[in-house]
Amino acid sequence: MSAHLLILYPIPKDAVAFERAYHDEHLSYAGPRLIGATGVATKRVVGPAFAPPPYHLMSDVSFPTIDALKSCAASKGGKEALEHAASISSGGAPTIIVVTDET
C-alpha cells in the first residue's frame, strides 16, 4: 500500500517570494534528501468553494510503503527536508499529514 507525505503551506506573506523559494530552492534541496520517495507532485489549493483557501500549495511526496515513508522521515535527510520546508513557509508552519492509499 503506497503512502504519501502531504505538506500544506499556508498563505504566504509574499506569494512571489514563496513561489520562487519553493520552486527554485526547496525542490532541488529536498529531493535528494527524500530517500525512498517515488515522486513529488505540487498542487495549488483553490478551495473550499465559497471561501478563501487556508493553504497556498500542497506537496504530495509519494512512497511505495508506509515503512519507507517512516524511514525517510526519521532519517537525517528527511528531517533536513522538512526543516527546509518550514524555513520557506512565510505564512506560518506548514501542516504535515501522512496518508495511505486504500487497498
PAKOL-547197 format. One record per residue: residue number from 1; residue in one letter; y, z, x of N, C-alpha, C, O in turn. Coordinates in nm, 4 decimals. Layout:
REM residues N
num | residu | npy | npz | npx | capy | capz | capx | cpy | cpz | cpx | opy | opz | opx
NUM | A | Y | Z | X | Y | Z | X | Y | Z | X | Y | Z | X
...
This chain:
REM residues 103
num | residu | npy | npz | npx | capy | capz | capx | cpy | cpz | cpx | opy | opz | opx
1 | M | -0.1165 | 0.0000 | 0.0852 | 0.0000 | 0.0000 | 0.0000 | 0.1233 | 0.0000 | 0.0902 | 0.1378 | 0.0879 | 0.1751
2 | S | 0.2108 | -0.0964 | 0.0726 | 0.3306 | -0.1048 | 0.1561 | 0.4330 | 0.0012 | 0.1147 | 0.4328 | 0.0513 | 0.0022
3 | A | 0.5203 | 0.0330 | 0.2104 | 0.6216 | 0.1357 | 0.1888 | 0.7571 | 0.0812 | 0.2310 | 0.7660 | -0.0096 | 0.3136
4 | H | 0.8616 | 0.1375 | 0.1737 | 0.9973 | 0.0918 | 0.2009 | 1.0889 | 0.2107 | 0.2259 | 1.0849 | 0.3107 | 0.1542
5 | L | 1.1701 | 0.1977 | 0.3277 | 1.2755 | 0.2934 | 0.3565 | 1.4041 | 0.2301 | 0.3048 | 1.4494 | 0.1286 | 0.3577
6 | L | 1.4628 | 0.2902 | 0.2013 | 1.5847 | 0.2372 | 0.1416 | 1.7021 | 0.3198 | 0.1912 | 1.7026 | 0.4423 | 0.1789
7 | I | 1.8015 | 0.2524 | 0.2472 | 1.9230 | 0.3182 | 0.2938 | 2.0367 | 0.2670 | 0.2062 | 2.0718 | 0.1492 | 0.2117
8 | L | 2.0940 | 0.3559 | 0.1253 | 2.2011 | 0.3186 | 0.0334 | 2.3337 | 0.3663 | 0.0905 | 2.3568 | 0.4862 | 0.1062
9 | Y | 2.4199 | 0.2706 | 0.1211 | 2.5505 | 0.3007 | 0.1805 | 2.6556 | 0.3164 | 0.0715 | 2.6733 | 0.2261 | -0.0104
10 | P | 2.7266 | 0.4311 | 0.0690 | 2.8327 | 0.4490 | -0.0303 | 2.9483 | 0.3507 | -0.0076 | 2.9580 | 0.2866 | 0.0970
11 | I | 3.0336 | 0.3411 | -0.1063 | 3.1506 | 0.2531 | -0.0961 | 3.2304 | 0.2937 | 0.0285 | 3.2737 | 0.4084 | 0.0393
12 | P | 3.2501 | 0.2008 | 0.1223 | 3.3204 | 0.2361 | 0.2467 | 3.4710 | 0.2470 | 0.2266 | 3.5273 | 0.1927 | 0.1315
13 | K | 3.5341 | 0.3183 | 0.3183 | 3.6803 | 0.3290 | 0.3165 | 3.7440 | 0.1939 | 0.3442 | 3.8472 | 0.1603 | 0.2861
14 | D | 3.6827 | 0.1161 | 0.4332 | 3.7308 | -0.0179 | 0.4696 | 3.6095 | -0.1109 | 0.4674 | 3.5298 | -0.1132 | 0.5612
15 | A | 3.5971 | -0.1872 | 0.3593 | 3.4791 | -0.2720 | 0.3406 | 3.4640 | -0.3761 | 0.4508 | 3.3522 | -0.4031 | 0.4947
16 | V | 3.5734 | -0.4347 | 0.4961 | 3.5663 | -0.5377 | 0.6006 | 3.5146 | -0.4774 | 0.7306 | 3.4284 | -0.5360 | 0.7961
17 | A | 3.5661 | -0.3619 | 0.7683 | 3.5205 | -0.2962 | 0.8917 | 3.3743 | -0.2538 | 0.8802 | 3.2983 | -0.2671 | 0.9761
18 | F | 3.3345 | -0.2027 | 0.7634 | 3.1946 | -0.1641 | 0.7443 | 3.1032 | -0.2851 | 0.7549 | 3.0018 | -0.2810 | 0.8245
19 | E | 3.1387 | -0.3922 | 0.6862 | 3.0554 | -0.5141 | 0.6898 | 3.0392 | -0.5627 | 0.8339 | 2.9293 | -0.6003 | 0.8745
20 | R | 3.1460 | -0.5623 | 0.9098 | 3.1414 | -0.6053 | 1.0491 | 3.0473 | -0.5141 | 1.1286 | 2.9610 | -0.5621 | 1.2020
21 | A | 3.0645 | -0.3836 | 1.1135 | 2.9803 | -0.2885 | 1.1865 | 2.8334 | -0.3018 | 1.1463 | 2.7450 | -0.2959 | 1.2318
22 | Y | 2.8075 | -0.3194 | 1.0187 | 2.6697 | -0.3313 | 0.9698 | 2.6036 | -0.4578 | 1.0247 | 2.4956 | -0.4522 | 1.0834
23 | H | 2.6696 | -0.5712 | 1.0048 | 2.6080 | -0.6993 | 1.0425 | 2.6128 | -0.7255 | 1.1932 | 2.5161 | -0.7768 | 1.2495
24 | D | 2.7224 | -0.6915 | 1.2583 | 2.7392 | -0.7253 | 1.3999 | 2.6834 | -0.6199 | 1.4953 | 2.6459 | -0.6527 | 1.6079
25 | E | 2.6772 | -0.4940 | 1.4522 | 2.6309 | -0.3870 | 1.5405 | 2.4986 | -0.3262 | 1.4945 | 2.4013 | -0.3222 | 1.5698
26 | H | 2.4964 | -0.2794 | 1.3710 | 2.3842 | -0.1966 | 1.3283 | 2.2520 | -0.2728 | 1.3227 | 2.1513 | -0.2233 | 1.3734
27 | L | 2.2495 | -0.3892 | 1.2639 | 2.1223 | -0.4604 | 1.2507 | 2.0584 | -0.4878 | 1.3866 | 1.9376 | -0.4706 | 1.4032
28 | S | 2.1393 | -0.5303 | 1.4838 | 2.0826 | -0.5579 | 1.6169 | 2.0479 | -0.4287 | 1.6910 | 1.9582 | -0.4292 | 1.7753
29 | Y | 2.1164 | -0.3192 | 1.6618 | 2.0868 | -0.1903 | 1.7243 | 1.9587 | -0.1305 | 1.6644 | 1.8688 | -0.0887 | 1.7374
30 | A | 1.9517 | -0.1270 | 1.5328 | 1.8413 | -0.0586 | 1.4652 | 1.7104 | -0.1378 | 1.4710 | 1.6035 | -0.0788 | 1.4868
31 | G | 1.7175 | -0.2679 | 1.4587 | 1.5964 | -0.3498 | 1.4514 | 1.4921 | -0.3193 | 1.5569 | 1.3775 | -0.2912 | 1.5220
32 | P | 1.5273 | -0.3238 | 1.6849 | 1.4270 | -0.2978 | 1.7887 | 1.3737 | -0.1541 | 1.7892 | 1.2682 | -0.1282 | 1.8470
33 | R | 1.4439 | -0.0621 | 1.7268 | 1.4026 | 0.0780 | 1.7244 | 1.3084 | 0.1095 | 1.6087 | 1.2470 | 0.2162 | 1.6061
34 | L | 1.2968 | 0.0185 | 1.5142 | 1.2147 | 0.0419 | 1.3959 | 1.0730 | -0.0109 | 1.4187 | 1.0298 | -0.1085 | 1.3574
35 | I | 1.0030 | 0.0570 | 1.5086 | 0.8679 | 0.0151 | 1.5468 | 0.7760 | 0.0249 | 1.4243 | 0.7700 | 0.1281 | 1.3576
36 | G | 0.7059 | -0.0831 | 1.3971 | 0.6131 | -0.0874 | 1.2840 | 0.6710 | -0.1514 | 1.1596 | 0.5970 | -0.1839 | 1.0667
37 | A | 0.8027 | -0.1702 | 1.1560 | 0.8643 | -0.2340 | 1.0391 | 0.8253 | -0.3810 | 1.0345 | 0.8121 | -0.4463 | 1.1380
38 | T | 0.8071 | -0.4316 | 0.9145 | 0.7707 | -0.5722 | 0.8974 | 0.8871 | -0.6585 | 0.8502 | 0.8754 | -0.7809 | 0.8427
39 | G | 0.9998 | -0.5943 | 0.8182 | 1.1159 | -0.6717 | 0.7763 | 1.2274 | -0.5827 | 0.7259 | 1.2071 | -0.4657 | 0.6932
40 | V | 1.3460 | -0.6413 | 0.7206 | 1.4636 | -0.5735 | 0.6673 | 1.5336 | -0.6705 | 0.5728 | 1.5607 | -0.7851 | 0.6089
41 | A | 1.5623 | -0.6242 | 0.4529 | 1.6379 | -0.7042 | 0.3564 | 1.7634 | -0.6259 | 0.3201 | 1.7566 | -0.5068 | 0.2898
42 | T | 1.8778 | -0.6934 | 0.3234 | 2.0039 | -0.6314 | 0.2851 | 2.0400 | -0.6804 | 0.1456 | 2.0352 | -0.7999 | 0.1166
43 | K | 2.0762 | -0.5857 | 0.0601 | 2.1113 | -0.6195 | -0.0776 | 2.2462 | -0.5575 | -0.1114 | 2.2736 | -0.4428 | -0.0759
44 | R | 2.3298 | -0.6343 | -0.1804 | 2.4597 | -0.5835 | -0.2252 | 2.4393 | -0.5156 | -0.3607 | 2.3726 | -0.5705 | -0.4484
45 | V | 2.4957 | -0.3982 | -0.3773 | 2.4854 | -0.3244 | -0.5028 | 2.5989 | -0.3701 | -0.5940 | 2.7152 | -0.3663 | -0.5538
46 | V | 2.5671 | -0.4135 | -0.7164 | 2.6683 | -0.4673 | -0.8071 | 2.6736 | -0.3943 | -0.9415 | 2.7539 | -0.4313 | -1.0271
47 | G | 2.5930 | -0.2949 | -0.9619 | 2.5921 | -0.2265 | -1.0909 | 2.5773 | -0.0784 | -1.0725 | 2.5572 | -0.0318 | -0.9604
48 | P | 2.5866 | -0.0035 | -1.1789 | 2.5441 | -0.0305 | -1.3147 | 2.6348 | -0.1319 | -1.3868 | 2.7438 | -0.1653 | -1.3404
49 | A | 2.5871 | -0.1770 | -1.4968 | 2.6508 | -0.2895 | -1.5648 | 2.7962 | -0.2663 | -1.6047 | 2.8779 | -0.3578 | -1.5941
50 | F | 2.8302 | -0.1457 | -1.6505 | 2.9639 | -0.1248 | -1.7069 | 3.0461 | -0.0201 | -1.6330 | 3.1370 | 0.0406 | -1.6897
51 | A | 3.0137 | -0.0001 | -1.5079 | 3.0878 | 0.0971 | -1.4275 | 3.0875 | 0.0497 | -1.2823 | 3.0027 | -0.0311 | -1.2446
52 | P | 3.1787 | 0.0975 | -1.2020 | 3.1762 | 0.0608 | -1.0601 | 3.0467 | 0.1117 | -0.9951 | 2.9991 | 0.2198 | -1.0297
53 | P | 2.9906 | 0.0363 | -0.9030 | 2.8666 | 0.0811 | -0.8392 | 2.8919 | 0.1999 | -0.7474 | 2.9989 | 0.2105 | -0.6876
54 | P | 2.7941 | 0.2893 | -0.7360 | 2.8097 | 0.4046 | -0.6480 | 2.7813 | 0.3720 | -0.5015 | 2.8108 | 0.4516 | -0.4124
55 | Y | 2.7240 | 0.2548 | -0.4780 | 2.6880 | 0.2140 | -0.3422 | 2.7414 | 0.0739 | -0.3154 | 2.7670 | -0.0033 | -0.4078
56 | H | 2.7578 | 0.0427 | -0.1866 | 2.8092 | -0.0867 | -0.1436 | 2.6944 | -0.1799 | -0.1046 | 2.6837 | -0.2915 | -0.1555
57 | L | 2.6091 | -0.1329 | -0.0142 | 2.4942 | -0.2103 | 0.0317 | 2.3700 | -0.1240 | 0.0313 | 2.3773 | -0.0011 | 0.0348
58 | M | 2.2547 | -0.1911 | 0.0270 | 2.1275 | -0.1238 | 0.0419 | 2.0455 | -0.2001 | 0.1448 | 2.0303 | -0.3219 | 0.1357
59 | S | 1.9932 | -0.1276 | 0.2424 | 1.8984 | -0.1856 | 0.3373 | 1.7593 | -0.1459 | 0.2918 | 1.7341 | -0.0289 | 0.2627
60 | D | 1.6694 | -0.2421 | 0.2855 | 1.5302 | -0.2187 | 0.2482 | 1.4463 | -0.2519 | 0.3710 | 1.4252 | -0.3691 | 0.4023
61 | V | 1.3983 | -0.1483 | 0.4410 | 1.3155 | -0.1663 | 0.5599 | 1.1703 | -0.1528 | 0.5157 | 1.1299 | -0.0477 | 0.4661
62 | S | 1.0921 | -0.2583 | 0.5333 | 0.9536 | -0.2625 | 0.4868 | 0.8565 | -0.2223 | 0.5969 | 0.8770 | -0.2531 | 0.7144
63 | F | 0.7502 | -0.1529 | 0.5565 | 0.6420 | -0.1121 | 0.6450 | 0.5091 | -0.1434 | 0.5765 | 0.5021 | -0.1447 | 0.4536
64 | P | 0.4046 | -0.1684 | 0.6537 | 0.2764 | -0.2016 | 0.5912 | 0.2119 | -0.0835 | 0.5199 | 0.1363 | -0.1029 | 0.4247
65 | T | 0.2407 | 0.0393 | 0.5647 | 0.1825 | 0.1597 | 0.5044 | 0.2835 | 0.2737 | 0.5100 | 0.3806 | 0.2690 | 0.5856
66 | I | 0.2591 | 0.3756 | 0.4291 | 0.3445 | 0.4938 | 0.4324 | 0.3288 | 0.5654 | 0.5666 | 0.4246 | 0.6245 | 0.6163
67 | D | 0.2108 | 0.5610 | 0.6251 | 0.1906 | 0.6248 | 0.7551 | 0.2719 | 0.5558 | 0.8644 | 0.3244 | 0.6222 | 0.9538
68 | A | 0.2827 | 0.4232 | 0.8579 | 0.3645 | 0.3501 | 0.9554 | 0.5115 | 0.3883 | 0.9394 | 0.5826 | 0.4046 | 1.0385
69 | L | 0.5570 | 0.4025 | 0.8157 | 0.6952 | 0.4438 | 0.7908 | 0.7199 | 0.5843 | 0.8452 | 0.8198 | 0.6080 | 0.9131
70 | K | 0.6295 | 0.6772 | 0.8156 | 0.6447 | 0.8154 | 0.8633 | 0.6457 | 0.8214 | 1.0153 | 0.7239 | 0.8960 | 1.0743
71 | S | 0.5598 | 0.7435 | 1.0785 | 0.5538 | 0.7410 | 1.2246 | 0.6852 | 0.6906 | 1.2825 | 0.7365 | 0.7475 | 1.3789
72 | C | 0.7394 | 0.5853 | 1.2250 | 0.8663 | 0.5309 | 1.2715 | 0.9793 | 0.6318 | 1.2511 | 1.0604 | 0.6538 | 1.3410
73 | A | 0.9842 | 0.6923 | 1.1336 | 1.0916 | 0.7873 | 1.1028 | 1.0879 | 0.9086 | 1.1956 | 1.1922 | 0.9665 | 1.2259
74 | A | 0.9698 | 0.9470 | 1.2403 | 0.9559 | 1.0630 | 1.3285 | 0.9804 | 1.0288 | 1.4754 | 0.9957 | 1.1183 | 1.5586
75 | S | 0.9841 | 0.9003 | 1.5069 | 0.9992 | 0.8568 | 1.6460 | 1.1440 | 0.8690 | 1.6925 | 1.2362 | 0.8766 | 1.6113
76 | K | 1.1621 | 0.8706 | 1.8218 | 1.2969 | 0.8744 | 1.8801 | 1.3785 | 0.7543 | 1.8321 | 1.4936 | 0.7698 | 1.7915
77 | G | 1.3195 | 0.6349 | 1.8367 | 1.3899 | 0.5143 | 1.7940 | 1.4269 | 0.5169 | 1.6474 | 1.5368 | 0.4762 | 1.6099
78 | G | 1.3349 | 0.5648 | 1.5635 | 1.3633 | 0.5749 | 1.4207 | 1.4781 | 0.6695 | 1.3928 | 1.5651 | 0.6406 | 1.3107
79 | K | 1.4779 | 0.7836 | 1.4619 | 1.5870 | 0.8800 | 1.4447 | 1.7196 | 0.8220 | 1.4925 | 1.8231 | 0.8434 | 1.4294
80 | E | 1.7167 | 0.7484 | 1.6041 | 1.8395 | 0.6849 | 1.6546 | 1.8927 | 0.5822 | 1.5557 | 2.0136 | 0.5736 | 1.5340
81 | A | 1.8029 | 0.5038 | 1.4953 | 1.8457 | 0.4027 | 1.3984 | 1.9110 | 0.4673 | 1.2768 | 2.0135 | 0.4192 | 1.2284
82 | L | 1.8516 | 0.5769 | 1.2267 | 1.9105 | 0.6456 | 1.1116 | 2.0430 | 0.7121 | 1.1474 | 2.1352 | 0.7136 | 1.0659
83 | E | 2.0536 | 0.7669 | 1.2679 | 2.1804 | 0.8258 | 1.3122 | 2.2891 | 0.7183 | 1.3211 | 2.4041 | 0.7419 | 1.2840
84 | H | 2.2514 | 0.6006 | 1.3704 | 2.3498 | 0.4923 | 1.3801 | 2.3932 | 0.4465 | 1.2411 | 2.5107 | 0.4174 | 1.2186
85 | A | 2.2979 | 0.4403 | 1.1481 | 2.3317 | 0.4031 | 1.0104 | 2.4355 | 0.4992 | 0.9546 | 2.5319 | 0.4572 | 0.8906
86 | A | 2.4156 | 0.6283 | 0.9791 | 2.5108 | 0.7287 | 0.9301 | 2.6462 | 0.7141 | 0.9988 | 2.7500 | 0.7373 | 0.9368
87 | S | 2.6458 | 0.6757 | 1.1268 | 2.7717 | 0.6679 | 1.2022 | 2.8621 | 0.5535 | 1.1555 | 2.9837 | 0.5609 | 1.1732
88 | I | 2.8060 | 0.4490 | 1.0969 | 2.8890 | 0.3374 | 1.0497 | 2.9276 | 0.3520 | 0.9033 | 3.0079 | 0.2736 | 0.8527
89 | S | 2.8720 | 0.4507 | 0.8349 | 2.8932 | 0.4667 | 0.6912 | 3.0218 | 0.5453 | 0.6656 | 3.0193 | 0.6680 | 0.6553
90 | S | 3.1337 | 0.4742 | 0.6556 | 3.2651 | 0.5381 | 0.6447 | 3.2926 | 0.5982 | 0.5069 | 3.3912 | 0.6700 | 0.4900
91 | G | 3.2084 | 0.5706 | 0.4097 | 3.2290 | 0.6252 | 0.2756 | 3.1521 | 0.7535 | 0.2515 | 3.1503 | 0.8049 | 0.1396
92 | G | 3.0888 | 0.8055 | 0.3547 | 3.0063 | 0.9248 | 0.3416 | 2.8666 | 0.8955 | 0.3917 | 2.8347 | 0.7825 | 0.4285
93 | A | 2.7849 | 0.9968 | 0.3926 | 2.6478 | 0.9812 | 0.4431 | 2.5679 | 0.8889 | 0.3516 | 2.5781 | 0.8981 | 0.2293
94 | P | 2.4880 | 0.7996 | 0.4111 | 2.4026 | 0.7156 | 0.3277 | 2.2930 | 0.7983 | 0.2610 | 2.2523 | 0.9026 | 0.3120
95 | T | 2.2469 | 0.7505 | 0.1480 | 2.1339 | 0.8109 | 0.0783 | 2.0078 | 0.7424 | 0.1282 | 2.0020 | 0.6197 | 0.1354
96 | I | 1.9064 | 0.8216 | 0.1627 | 1.7810 | 0.7685 | 0.2141 | 1.6720 | 0.7955 | 0.1105 | 1.6545 | 0.9089 | 0.0660
97 | I | 1.5990 | 0.6907 | 0.0724 | 1.4911 | 0.7020 | -0.0253 | 1.3681 | 0.6313 | 0.0324 | 1.3795 | 0.5248 | 0.0933
98 | V | 1.2521 | 0.6909 | 0.0129 | 1.1260 | 0.6282 | 0.0535 | 1.0499 | 0.5953 | -0.0734 | 1.0330 | 0.6808 | -0.1603
99 | V | 1.0036 | 0.4707 | -0.0843 | 0.9258 | 0.4266 | -0.1991 | 0.8026 | 0.3506 | -0.1523 | 0.7981 | 0.3005 | -0.0400
100 | T | 0.7031 | 0.3425 | -0.2393 | 0.5851 | 0.2611 | -0.2110 | 0.5695 | 0.1603 | -0.3244 | 0.6150 | 0.1817 | -0.4367
101 | D | 0.5037 | 0.0501 | -0.2909 | 0.4722 | -0.0489 | -0.3934 | 0.3547 | 0.0031 | -0.4751 | 0.2640 | 0.0667 | -0.4215
102 | E | 0.3569 | -0.0240 | -0.6028 | 0.2450 | 0.0152 | -0.6879 | 0.1263 | -0.0738 | -0.6569 | 0.1419 | -0.1893 | -0.6170
103 | T | 0.0090 | -0.0190 | -0.6755 | -0.1120 | -0.0986 | -0.6497 | -0.1552 | -0.1684 | -0.7747 | -0.2550 | -0.2404 | -0.7738
